[in-house]
Amino acid sequence: MLESVDPSTIQDSALRQLVQSLMNQVEELAAKVRSQADEIQRLRDENNRLKGEQVKPDIKPKLPPRQVSSEAERAVPKLRQKRAKTPHLRVDRELIVPLDRSTLPVDARFKGYQRCVVQDILLTTDTVRLLKAKWYSASERRTYLAPSPAGYEGQFGPGVKALLLTLYFDSGLSEPSIHWLFTQAGLHISAGQISNCFWRTRNAFIRNVQQS
């Protein structure tokens, strides 16, 4: 079933992230199930061995023979080159680190700056005031109001909803722990709103997957 779901075809970025997050969770759960099945079989074999019974044979899959084009390739190992990760990082801001001139010798001369990239992460709020266009038709005596952008329905945006599901499913955090983290980041949200937001977002995600 998961093979037929392609998250890259989902236009809504928030929904696409949710789909990918839950697909990753399903894969992790499947891996855990396989690991637990192997452990159960190992315990059964150990129990049978202690009772003097026959254990399940360990049949390893056949591996295709390795094809080597020449004796030189077999004798000379290939060296792996480690790629530099820093040049691919996006620098968000620069911080000039000065040096106290009074601590230097009199003949010291300024020679520019040495670049050093340090990665950090910020968990902060992004509170958005939506200015939704409102029109009024005198002939129809009706007001027309622009709908909220996708993911911004309710009091919380797509970032809150996506992070909520990720922390709950992928990280295994409880709702109280998520509530503590969100409030520490400056988000004004109650424990009840955490629960309601979680279940509404989860149910909406399931409906979208079923309809796709």
Secondary structure, DSSP 8 states (H G I E B T S, - for coil): -GGG--GGG---HHHHHHHHHHHHHHHHHHHHHHHHHHHHHHHHHHHHHHTT----------------S-HHHHHS--------SGGGS-----------GGGS-TT--------------------------EEEETTTTEEEE----TT--TTS-HHHHHHHHIIIIIS---HHHHHHHHHHTT----HHHHHHHHHHHHHHHHHHHHH-
